[in-house]
Amino acid sequence: MPKQIDISSFAATQLNLLDAELQAELSETNALLSSHTPTALSRAGLAILNLTISAIRTGLGGKTVVELGLDPAIVTKGEKADIPEHGIRVGDIVAVQDQPTGSAKKSEKRDLAKKGVEGVVLRVKRESVEVVLDKEDTDVPSGGKLWLVKLANDITYKRMKQTMSSLQKLSDSDYTPFMRVVFGQGSLSPLPSNLNDPSNPLHKLEWNDPSLNDSQKEAVRFAVASREIALIHGPPGTGKTHTLIELILQLLKQKLRLLVCGPSNISVDNIVERLAPHKVPMIRLGHPARLLPSVLNHSLDVLTRTSEAAALVQDIRKEMDDKQSSIRKTRNAKERRQIYTDLKDLRKEYRERERGCVDNLIRGSKVVLATLHGAGGFHLKGQEFDVVIVDEASQALEAQCWVPLLWVKASKLVLAGDHLQLPPTIKSLNSKEAKATKKESKKKGDKPSQDSNAQANGDANDDKAKPVAPSMTLETTLFDRLLALHGPSIKRMLTTQYRMHEKIMQFPSAQLYESKLIAAETVKHRLLRDLPYKVDETDDTREAIVFWDTQGGDFPEKNEDDEIKKGGKGMSLGDSKSNEAEAALVKLHVSNLTGVGVKAEDIAVVTPYNAQLALLSAMLKEAYPGIELGSVDGFQGREKEAVIVSLVRSNAEHEVGFLGEKRRLNVAMTRPRRHLCVVGDSDTVGRYVHTVLFCPVPRMWLRGLQTPALTLLCYVSQTSIH
């Protein structure tokens, strides 16, 4: 039996870690808002400026929805009123406030903040952002220009902490057999000896998609046969979601009821879109991130308007919308108070009718889809499901995964993800204090003391308590922990990838995936010259990988974005790096590709540093409309025909920062389909990235510095070495 974990101690550890993470996020947000101008925050992607209210309506649950668009006064005649680029996403907690001037004092900012309203971003479109307001009966600022500013998301933490507190309070008799297996207190049910044996009924599954490859079929058989836990490991481009769709359809054939979750709206909507053509009876809780008909038609928001039971609430919704409109028209305080009173009564009646409508819809659905956080809402409390499926599980905090697992009744869990790509971003691990402690501890070779372990893990004197790993952080996902707890027998890996040229694939396959990845015939040799539109054949378009080596000290890195730093009166928006000369090389390579016919929208430029991203954006956005720019972390899950990776680091100390994380390199190198260009200083990164440049003409090898961990194979022609 695997090593047991005391459930109460585990929950206590999680609560401590979540507290530290929330404090780190609140501290960072408060410092940014108080010390930076609106322009600096906008440039950092944390705010949207110059907005006005374009509409107010009633949303699900009787909540007020405010639609904000660009102030017409600042839009040049004949131009589109598109909102500038920003980093605000669906589900973010935001404040809608009167916009302070750049010279506003802290006291003025505080006053404007008090008069503002808070809410959750419902939809993000090119020309507008919709926000669901938290509080009822509040006046939205409407005097002049408004701004939208991102706040710390404490709502998600509250739900995770509530879940962990409930888990901590469970008694031994409350633990289900499933929970005991998840914490190593029970054994996994044995699987049939050979799932591929033709005499095994699972071998004769009737596939909905006959194009599935052998590793995908094996993963589906394994997940169907598993009684408690199954992990589906999907490296980049191996068709993980494709496999999940087949699994869902197979489980439905067995008359099972499924709850399908993901850490983000996009991960859930992706499954809804793929399931829609199969006419699966499903319902999507929460609000879709993309306004696609295939998603909207299954969302709770639409079904409560269009189902047979929906007529019961439509008349009240219309009356509430009318009341909302009348608030903006009247200036009489007495009339406004009366309207708010009427709205309060209408909301109460609306919720009662809506609750009955929603409950009927959910109970009648065989597949319910929601974000992990959304699965903890009142709609699902006490509902029974046969299987919980979590996609992108390696991007989710373990406490997030327990939201659906604890509040609904289920006896089987399927996790799909890739633990060799980046885990969730943890701010408390990136604080200067945490880094300093980690560095000092590493230097001394210290091990955590028994006292500190006991403090983190609960009461050390409790005879029942089994130690929780002292090295546990929020980066340790449920996927990671179950794999470590039960071993590789609970996992099946997808091995055929349909994204990358074979040469691009060799780096991740050899270094992270035990050389098990195989490139599908349709992708293994495709290059930029083979695009379905005219592209000239050059050294770049006939090569899958190009490396621009900047070694020599002429391309030094710089600390932080100076402009943003000045805007913040000396306070940094992040310990970031940039490299102007390297950015110029990136621009040159983009120019080379577009000059021979590659469309800008088929090119992406990624970098590990936000300061470099800001620099590249200023250099490339206007010159190459359609090109996509992003951080390595933000580009996880995406792909493009050509990807240029700017490594940034170039210093005499050979410090590589983010590049020392092999999972970050894995993400960066696995985004392209046909062409990967890496720009960096081999002298700086060579100790961590062992760079091999292979030149067919003349035949020769150039080797960089040795590394204990990584090898990046760059196959380039003689003229492609710069």
N, C-alpha and C positions, 0 to 999 in steps of 0.2 A: 504493500500500500504506500502511496506517496506520502511525503511529509505533511502532517496535519497543521492547519492554521486555526488558531482560536478566532472565532468569528467576531466576538465582542472586541477583542484587542485590535483586530484588523480595522473594524469600524472606527475605533478611537483614533488609530493612526491616521486614517483617512480624514477624520474631522480636523485634526491638527494641521494636516497638510492643506486642506481646503481653506482653513482660516488664514494660513500664511499666504496662500495664493490670492485670496480675496483682498487682503490688506495690501499686498504688492500692487494689485491692479488699481485699487482705490487711491493709493498713495501716488502712483504714476499719473493717474487721470487728474487728480486734484492739483498736482504740481504743474502739469501742463496747462490746465485751464487758467490757473491764477497767474502764471508767469509768462504766457505767450500771447501775442497779438492774434486776432482772428485770421489775419493773412498768413501768419506762420503756421497756425493750426490747419488752415485750408491746404497749404502747401504740403503739410505732412499727411494729408488725407483724412484728418480727424474732424473736419467741419466742412459745411457747404454754406457759402455766403450769398448775400443779395437775393433772398427769396421773398415771395409773397404767397398768401393763401389763395389758391385757385378754386377750391371746393371743400365743403364739409358735408359728410354723410354719416349714416348710422351703419355700423358694421356688425359682425357676429357678436352676440351677447349684449346687444344694445350699446356697444362702445362707440364713442365718437371717433371718426376717421377724418384726419385733416390731410388734404392734398396740397403740397407745396411746389411751386414752380418758380422759375427765374423771374425776377422783377422786370416787367416789360420796359421800364425806364432805362435799363442798362443794356438792352438788346439793340444792336445796330439794325436799322431797317433793312429788310431783305435777308437777314441771317436767321438761322434756326435758333430757337430758344432752348438749346440743349444745356443741361447742367454740366459744369466743368468736371473733369475727372476727380474722383474722391474714393475713399476707402470705407464708406458706410454701406453696410450690407443688411439684408433682410434678417430680422431678429435682434439687431443691435438696439441697445437702450440709448435714447437720444433726448436732448432738451431742445425745445423750440422757444427761442427768445428774441427779443428786440436786439438787433445787432449793435454791439458797442463799437465806438470809434477806435482807431489804432492807438490813440493817445489816452484812452479811458483809464482811470485809476482803478485799483483793485476794489475800492468801495463802490464805485459806479458799476463795475461788472457784477458784484454781489447783489446790488439792488435790482439790476436787470434780470439776473438769474432767479431771484425770488418771485418776480412777476411772470416768469416763463412757465411753461408746462413740460412735463416729461411724458414719454411714451415709447412704444416699440415700433421699429420700422416694419411696415407690412409689405410694401412693394417698392422696388427701385426701378424706375424707367429712365430713358434718356432725357426726357423733358420734365420729369416730376418725381417726387418721393412722397409716399403715403405713410402716415404715422398714426397708429392707434393710441389715443390718449389714455393714460393710466386712471386719472381721476375724472369723475363725472361733475357736471355743473361748474366747470372752470372756464373762464374767459381766455381765449387764445389771443396772444398779443397781435395787434393789427394796426398799430400806429404808423409804422414805416417799414423799413427793410428788416427782414427777419434772418436769422441764421440757425442752422441745424448743427448741433455739436454732439459728438459721441461721448457717452458716459460709461463708467464701469458697469458691467452687467452683473449686478448682485442677485438678480432674480434666479438665474440658473444656479448660482451657488446656494441660494436659500433652499431650492428644491433638492439639490444634491446633499446638503447638510441634513435636511429633514429626513431624507432617505437613509443616510448613514446613522443618524440618531435612532431611527426605528429599528435598523438592523442591529445596532448595539444593544437595544433593550430586549430583543427576543430572548426567550428562555430556551434551554436545550430541547424542550418538548415542541417548541415552535419550528424547529429546523426541519425542512422537508428533505426527503432523500436526495433531491436535485441539489439543494444547497450544500448538503454534506459532501457530495461529490466535488462541487466547485471549490470547496475549501479543504479537500483532501481527507475528509473525515469518513468518506465512503468510497467504495470501489466502483469503477465504471462497469456497466453491464458488458459481458463479452460479446464481440461481434461474430457473425458467421465466419468460419475459418477462412473461406476464400470467396470474396465477393465476385471474383471473375470466373468462378466455376460455373459452367453452363447449366449445371443442375440447380444452382441457386436461383430462386424466383427473381431476385433483384437483378440478375444478369439478363433477364428477359424483359426488362422495362421497355415499354413502347415509347420511344423518344419523340417529343414534340418537335425537336429540332434535330434532324438527322445529320446536320453538319458539325455537331459537337465532336471535338477530338477525343482521343482515348483518355487523356488526363482529366478532361472536363467530365466525361461520363463516370470515371472512377470517383471523382469528388462528389458527384450527385448520388451515386450508389452508396458511398460511405456516409453521407449526411442523412440519407433516408434510413439507413440501417442503424445508425447510432441511436442509443436510447436516451442519453443525457447531454453529451457535448460533442460537437463536430467543428473543427476549424478548417476553413477553406483558405489556403494561402495563394493569393493571386499577385505574382510579380507584375511589373508594368507591362501593359499590352496583352495580357494573357486571357482576357475575356472573363474577368471575375463576375461582373454584373450579368453578362450573358449566361453564365453558369447558374447564378442565383435565380434567374427567371425560370430556367428549366427545373431547378429544384422546387420552386414555389408551385409550378404546374404539377409536378409529380406528387407533392404533398397534398395538393387539392384533390387529386384523383383518389387519395386514400381517405377523403372526407374529413380532413383535419382543418382546424381553424388556426389562422396564422396572424401574428403581429410582426410587422416588418418595420425596422427602425434604422436610423442613421444619425450621425452626430450633427448634420446640417440639413437645411431645407433642400439644398441642391442634391445631396446624396439620396434623399427620399424621392424627390421628384423624378430623378433619373430612372428609378425602378417603376414609378407610376407610368411614365412614358413608355417603357419597354413592355409593361404588362397590358397596357390599354388595347393593343391590337388583338389580344387573346380573349377579349370580352370577359375578363375575370370580374366577378362581383366584388368590388372593393370600395373602400372609403378612405380618403386622405384627411387626417386630422391636421389642424393648424392651417396655415396659409401658404400656398405654393410660392416658391421664390421666382418662378418664371411664369409669365402669363400665356402658357400654351394651352390650347383647347383640350389636349389629351390629359393634362393635369387638372385643369379647372373643372372639367366635367365630372371628376371624381372627388373634388374637394368638398369638405363639409359646408363651406361657405355657399357653394352653388347648389348642393343637394338640398339645403334647407330652404332654398328659394324655388327649386324646380320639382321636388318630390310631391307626391300626393298630399302628404301631411303639411307641406310648406304653406299652403293657402291659409292655414290657421294663423300664421304670423305675418303675412304680407300686409294686411290692413293696418296693423299696429306699426310696422316698420315705416310705412308711408306717412302715417300721422307723426311719428317721431322725426322723420326727415323734414316735414313741414315745420315742426316746432323749432328744429335747429336753424332753419332758414330765417324764421321770424325773430330769433334772438339777435341776429346780426342787423336786422332792420330797425329794431326799436331802441330808443335811447332812454325810455322811461324806466327807472329803477324798479318801480312797483310791478310794471308789466313783466319785466325780465324775471323777477322773483316768482311770479305766478307761472311763467312758462317753465322755469326750472322745476317747480313743484309738480306741474303736469307731466313733465318729462320723467320725473322720478317714479310717478305712479305707472306711467306707460312702460318704463323699463322693467318694473316688477312683473307686470302682466306678460310682457314680451318674453322675459326669461322663463317664466313658468311654461308658457306654450312651447317655446323653443326647446326647452329641456326634454319635453316629451317627444318632440319631433326628432331631436338628435339621438335620443336613447333608442328609438325604434330603428333609425337608420343604422346605428352601430351594431345593434344586436342582430340585425338581418344581414350583416356583411361577413363573408367568409375570410376576407383579407382586410385588415386594418393597417394603415401605414401612418407613421408619425415620426417626428424627431424624437430622440431619446428623452429630451427634456419635455416635449409635448405629450409623451406617453404617460407622464405623471399627472396629467390634468384630471379633473373630476369625471370626464366622459368615460374613462376606462377603469376607474376604481372598482375592484371586485370582479371585473370581467374575466372570463376563462378562455385561455388559448392553449392549443396543443403544443405549438412551437413558437419561440421567439427567434427571429432572424435579425442580426445586426450587420449591416453593410458598413464598410469603412471603419471597422472596429478598431483598427490600429491608430485611428485619428481621434478616438474617444477616450475620455477619462474613465477609469473603472467605475467611479462613483456615478457617472452618467449612465453607464450600462445597467446599474442596479435600480435606476428609476423605474424602467418597465419590469425588471425581474422581480422587484419586491412588491409592486402595487397591483400587478395582475397575476393570475394563477397560471403557471406554465411549468411543464416538467422537462422541457428539452430546449437547448440553446444551440443555435448555429451562428458562429462568428466568421465573417469574411473580411479579409484585409491583407496587408503586407507589413509585418513587423520590421522589415528591413528598409522601409522608407521612413520618413520623419514622423515622430510621435507628436502628440498635441504640444503646442507651445506653452511652456510653463514659465511665467514671469518671475516667480519667487526663486527659481533656480538661476535666473540671469541677473539678479540684483548684484551690485558690487560687493555687498557683504557676503552673499552666498558664494560668489566666485572666489573671494579672498580666502574664505574659510576652507573651501575645497582645495585651493592651490596650496595653502599652508599645510593642510592635512596630508596632501599628496607628497609634499616635500619631506615631511617628517615620517611618512609611512604610518601615520596614526591609524588605529582602528577605533571605531566608536566604543565608548566604555559601556559596561553592563548597566550602569545607572542610566546613561542616556538612552540605551535601548529600552530599558524598562519604562522610562518616562514616555517614550514614543509609542510603546506597545501596550500600554495599560498597566494594570497593577502587577508588578513582578512577583508579589507574594501570593497571587491567586494560583492555587494548585492546578486549576484547569487550564490556565493560560499556556498556550504554545507560542513560541516567539514568532513575531512577524519580522521579515527580513529587515535588518537595520538600514540597508541601502535603499529601501523602498522610497520612491518619489512618485509624484503624480504622473511622471513620464512612464511609469510601469503600468501598461494597459492590462485590461482583463485578458486580451489575446496573449500578451507576453507571459503573464502569470500562469495561465492555464497550460501553456506550452512548457514552461519550466516545471510546473507541478506534475503533469501527467506524461510528459515526454512526447516525442514526435509521432507516437502511434495515434494521437487524437487529431492529427493534421493530414490533409492531402494537398499537395502542391500542383498548381496548373503549370505546365511546362512548355506549351507552345505559345510563342508570342507573335502577335499580328500587327505590331507597330513598326519595329525598327529594322533597318538594314542589318545584316548579319554582323558586320564589323562593329557597329555601334553597340550591339548586344553583347559582344564578347567581354567587355569590362565588367558589367554587372553580373553576368553569368558566372565568370571565373571567380570573382572576388566575393560574391554574396550568395549566389544561388547554386553552389556546388557544381558548377558547369552543367547544370541540368536543363538550362533554357535552350530551346530549339526555335529557329526562325522559320515561320511558315513560308512555303514556296512563293506565295504571292508578294512577300515583302523582302525576302532575304537579299535580293540583288537590286532593288529599286533605288534610283538616284534622282537628283534634281533634274538631270537632263531628260528623265523619263516622265516628267509631269505631263498631265493631259493637255497642256497648252505649250506653245513654242518657247523653248529655252535653249539658248546657244550652248554648245559643248565647250567647256573651258576646264582648267585644272580644278576649279572649285566644284563645278557641276558634275564632274565625273568621279569625284571623291566623296566617300561617306564621312570621313573625318579629316579635319584640318586643325593644326595647332599653330597658333601665333605665339612664339616664345619671346618674351620681352626682357629676358635676363640681361644684366649689364648695368643696372642701377639708373638707367635713364627714364624709368617709368615709376617714380616713387609714389607710394600710397599717401593719402592725406587723411587726417582725423576729422570726422564729422563734416557736415554741410555748413560752411561758414555763414551763409545767408540765414539759414534757419537759426543758427546759434545766435547771431546778432539780433534776430527778431525776438528771441527769447531772453534778451538782456543777459547773455552769458550762460544761460542754462541750456544744456543739450537736450535735443529731442530723442536722443539715443546714442549709444557709443558706437557710431557708425564710421565707415571708411569709404573713401572714394579714390579714384585714380584717373585723372584727366587724360593723360597720354594714352592709357589703355582704352578709355572711352573713345578716343579719336580713332584707334585701330578698329574698334567695333564698328564705328560709323563707316570706315573705309571698306570693311568686309560687307556690310549691308549694301553699300554703293556698288561693290563688285557684283553681288548677287542680283540686285534689281537691274543693274546695267545690262545683264545678259538675259533678262526676261522673267526672273523669278518675281512673283507678285509680293508686294509688301505684306499683304494679309496672310501669306503663307510663311512668314518669318516671325520668330519670337527672339527677344533678347532677355536673358535672365542673369541675375547676379545675387550673391548672398547678402549684399549690403544695401540698405535703403538710401544712403547718401549717394551711392553710385547709381542707383535707380533714378533718383532725382536728376542727376547729371545727364544720364542717358536720355531721359525723357525730354529735357530741354534741347538736346542735340538732334533727336531723331523724330519726335512726334509730328512736328510741322513738315519736316522735309520728306517724311515717308508715311503719309496717311494710311492707316490700316495696320501698320506694324504693331505687334503686341509686346509690351514691356512688363516685366514682373519680377518679384523676388523669387528665389528658388523655392522658398517655403510656400509662397502663394500660388506657385505654378504647379504644385503637386496635383496629379490627376489630370493635367492638361497635356496636349500634344500639338506639334506643328510640323510642317514639312521640313523646315530648317530652323535650327536653334543655335544661337550664339551664346556662349557662357563666358561672362567676364568674371575672372577669379579675384581681381582687385589687389590682393596682397602682394607687396613687393617691399621688402625691408631687409636690412643687414642682419637682423636678429633671427631671421627665418621663422617669424611668428605667423601662423596661418589662421588662427581664430576659428571661425565657422568651418573652414575647409578641413579641419582635423576630424570632423564628424563624417564617417563614411556613408551614413544614410543620407546626408545632405548632398554629397557627391553623387550618390546613386540616383536621387531625384533629378539633379541637374543633368546628368548624362543620359537619362532615359526618356526625355521629352521629345526628341526629334524622330521623324519617320525616315527621312532620306539623307539628312546632312547635319553633322554636328561640328561646330567650330568652337574651339576652346582658346581663349586669350588669357595668358598668364605668364608669370615669371617662374620658369622651371627651377631657378636657383633658390627661390624662396619656398616654393611648394614641393620641391623635389624630395624633401625628407619625408613627406607625407603622401605625395602622389608620385609614384615611380613612373616616369613618363618615357615611353618607348616610341620613337618616331621611325616608321618603316618607309623607306623610299624605293619604289620599284626601279627607277631609272636615275642614276646607276644604283645597283643593288647594294644597300649598306644599312647598318644599324647604328642609331645614335642613342645612347642610354643616359638617362638622368641619374640623380642620386638614389641610393638604395632606400627602401622603405620596408618596415616590418609588416605593413598592413595592406597597402593598396597598389594596384597596377592599372594605369590608364593606357590602353593601347591606342595610339593615334596613327592610322595608316594614311600617309599623304604622299603626293607626288613630289619630285624634287623641287619643282617651282612653287609648291604650296608651303614649303618651309620658309618662314619669314624671320 
